[in-house]
Amino acid sequence: LDGDGLREVVNTNRYADDPSQPLILVLEYDPNSAGKLAADWAVRSTVKHTDVDALYGSDFSGNSRTVIGGFDLDKDGAPELIVNDYRRFGVHVMEYNSASDVFELVWSSPADTAANGGGSNPRIVEVGDLDGDGKWEIVYPLRSNPPGWYIFEWDGVVGSDNYGDTYSSINAVEVDTCCGASPASFLADHERINIFDIDQDGSQEMLIAIRRGTKRGTLITSVDGDIEHNSGGSFETWKSEFFVDRGGYGGGSPYQALPADLDGDGTYEIVNHTWNSFNFYNIDVLGANNYAVPDPNSATRFFQATAPVTDDVSLFGGDAGDVDGDGDEEAYFSDYGGGARPDFVGSLWVVDYKAGDDVLSIDGTHVVKIADNVGQFYTSIFDVDKNGHPNIFVGRNFPNTITSTELVGSDPRNPADYVTSVIYTGEPDVMSNIVVRDSAGVVTTTYSNTGVFASKVQAHWNGSGIDFDGDGNWELLASFQGNQDSITTTTYTWNGTDFDTVVTKILNEKSWPVIRLEFSGAGTGVEGHEVTFITPEDYVLEQNYPNPFNPETTIEYALPLNKKVSLRILQSAGRQTIVWDGKNDAGLRVASGVYLYSLEFGNFKKTKRMTLVK
């Protein structure tokens, strides 16, 4: 009625004969006032695309496929998060500053835009200590020259956030296994990886689902020797501990190799998932570098859960946890769809065994669909709300952007024992397009929600809860894709012979690639809490004044955080001076010329020029 784009409902008032009452009641729906979060949940932080850098911000739709966090890689007590970047072909590290309640960009991997072979990669990133030297590594796959898994090791200096400006190592075992003489077949389009000491031999392994090439399946690889920070790789040897081709175990494209203790015996199994009618098969870990696969002639060596009616997949993989508290772990996978049964899209499945079961045998008694319309992307399990029932989180799009499913009964295979709720609906007021059509005074407005979806929802890191601010409340990290930089309104007005068309765009202030949510458990509803992200652009280095100058000049700078920085002054050839009053470090007046001064903070710096004239 008032032309603001929000719809109204008009009601007559049955008490209108009372002079104190209105004749009609008009109710307007404002999506900004609609509940977006379940009770006791709050959005604690949001990252904008422009919070990172220009390269990252140039891909509103693709960035970011993945966020991980909750670890302290440089051991300074400040937890970090990492996001992938399709345009950089790399990743960014942001560190939480509890004193200032901000996230700061502290490291970015070197951009690979020149050598990269194309495609949306890396899609994932993981961290580990693969060589066991106490210095964490950042690991991601890259379709580059050379291709493989790129590894950046921390330099070991507490608080440095320094993972190098070149890679520390490249694990190319997968490239050699899958692709041989055709390394270009390695596309680095993995959706999930685990870095984990799966065989409990004291060394971490990489559990890789090989999706591309002529040899595809599950690969377990590890390293001998020491990974050296910033070395370009030279002191280490990567090896294959185990490989099994998926061809004899249901076929399809491998998407995940998930570690889980399915039978509760204290050793691990690997649940392997491939895109071939929601296919599963298991590997049993028997000991150090010792792995068993099902009998290749067994009728129960694999199970295609949606065959023959639909060819579905759990696109971003599943997670494992002891949901029913019986001492063994269940594995849960959301169904992305992909086949002929739309009613399967968004369903949730469990892979369940009991103590004493043969974990190398799998059939429809072990793989069960337990809920419908839950979500399509990723699965992460942790008891974030601390009610004794682990939350099974899954991502989707509006209006069910993040859901939580809990086993409130006792049987993991019984759909009636589960309850699903929406934790975060998404943003109802963010539209991709608004179309206003004025046809001879009759105005109709149509709205289209954006295609934003929660691609990855992380509830824990290696089994430990996430708590960036240290307040004792567990948190979630969620990455989002399908964003757009602006909201478009197209207005068509009839002029008597044709429609006049006017297109306007406004900035999308909610283009968020990452959100951090927290469960407070206070029972008092939702409290908003804005957190700022600090990037190098927030450090200000002013031009000196006066410039040119003789004999003194003033340099001003501004810091967004209370942290140690360095202000250095150099000759244009690069020689540094310590004190600047027109004198060098020997106390002598310097010659006329151009000098450089730089503000250095962490792994970044800003530099300007000034001129001394005599």
Buried (B, 14 or more C-beta within 10 A) or exposed (E): EEEEEBEEEEEEEEEEEEEEEEEEEEEEEEEEEEEBBBBBBBBBBBBBBBBBBEBBBBBBBBBBBBBBBBBEBBBBEBBBBBBBBBBBBBBBBBBBBEEBBBBBBBBBBBBBEEEBBEEBBBBBBBBBBBBBBEBBBBBBBBBBEEBBBBBBBBBBEEBBBBBBEEBBBBBBBBBBBBBEEEBEBBBBBBBBBBBBBBBEBEBBBBBBBBBBBEBBBBBBBBBEEBBBBBBEBEEBEBEEBBBBBBEBBBBBBBBBBBBBBBBBBEBBBBBBBBBBBBBBBBBBBEEEBEBBBBEEEEEBBBBBBBBEEBBBBBBBBBBBBBBBEBEBBBBBBBBBBBBEBEEBBBBBBBBBBEEEBBBBBBEEEBBBBBBBBBBBBBBBBBBBBEEEBBBBBBBBBBBBBBBBBBBEBEBBBEBEBBEBEBBBBBBBBBBBBBBBBBEEEEEEBEBEBBEBBBBBBBBBBEEEBBBBBEEEBBBBBBBBBBBBBEBBBBBBBBEEEEEEEEEEEEEBEBBBBBBBBBBBBEEEEBEEEEBBBBBBEBBEBEEBEEBEBEEEBEBEBEBBBEBEEEEBBBBEEEEEBEEBEBBBEEEEEBEEEEBBBBBBBBBBBBEBEBBBEE
